[in-house]
């Protein structure tokens, strides 16, 4: 299996943290030397390991933001 090379180029913030210290974060990440993209996934405390996540272009992130904004009724979200 080929090694995955990544570089976190910009950190935007933490979405959540679990009891083991892994944090789901929104970052901008370059995967295998590619153009950095927006990335949502869990990271170990030292960013040496990561869980499964989603990578989005800027256009996709904007579209996601618009979808979230369109659900402006708090009752639309389940807890």
C-alpha positions in Angstrom: 0.0 0.0 0.0 1.4 3.4 -1.0 2.2 5.9 1.8 -0.2 8.8 2.1 1.7 12.1 2.4 -0.2 15.1 3.8 0.4 18.6 5.0 -2.0 20.7 7.0 -1.6 24.1 5.4 -4.2 25.9 7.5 -6.2 25.1 10.6 -9.7 26.6 10.9 -11.0 25.0 14.1 -12.2 22.1 16.2 -15.7 20.7 15.6 -15.6 18.2 18.5 -13.2 16.2 20.7 -13.6 12.7 22.1 -12.5 11.2 25.4 -9.2 10.0 23.9 -8.2 13.5 22.7 -9.0 12.9 19.0 -10.5 16.1 17.5 -12.7 16.4 14.5 -11.3 19.5 12.8 -11.8 21.7 9.7 -8.4 22.2 8.1 -7.0 22.9 4.7 -4.8 19.9 3.7 -2.6 19.1 0.8 -2.8 15.3 0.0 0.2 13.7 -1.8 1.5 17.1 -2.9 -1.8 18.2 -4.4 -3.6 21.6 -4.2 -4.8 22.1 -0.6 -8.5 21.4 -0.1 -10.9 21.9 2.8 -10.9 18.8 5.0 -13.2 17.6 7.8 -11.9 14.5 9.8 -10.8 13.3 13.2 -7.1 13.8 14.0 -4.9 12.3 16.8 -3.7 14.9 19.3 -0.3 15.3 17.5 -1.8 15.1 14.0 0.3 12.0 13.2 -2.8 9.9 12.5 -6.2 10.6 11.1 -9.6 8.9 10.7 -12.0 8.8 7.8 -13.2 12.2 6.6 -14.3 14.3 3.7 -12.3 16.6 1.5 -14.0 19.5 -0.3 -13.1 22.1 -2.8 -13.9 25.7 -2.0 -17.0 25.6 -4.2 -18.2 22.4 -2.4 -17.6 24.0 1.0 -19.6 27.1 0.0 -22.4 24.9 -1.2 -22.4 23.0 2.1 -22.5 26.3 4.0 -25.5 27.4 2.0 -27.3 24.2 2.6 -26.7 24.5 6.4 -27.8 28.2 6.3 -31.0 27.3 4.5 -32.0 25.1 7.5 -32.4 28.2 9.7 -35.2 26.6 11.8 -33.4 25.1 14.9 -36.1 22.3 14.9 -34.8 21.1 11.5 -31.7 19.6 13.2 -32.1 16.4 15.2 -30.0 15.9 18.3 
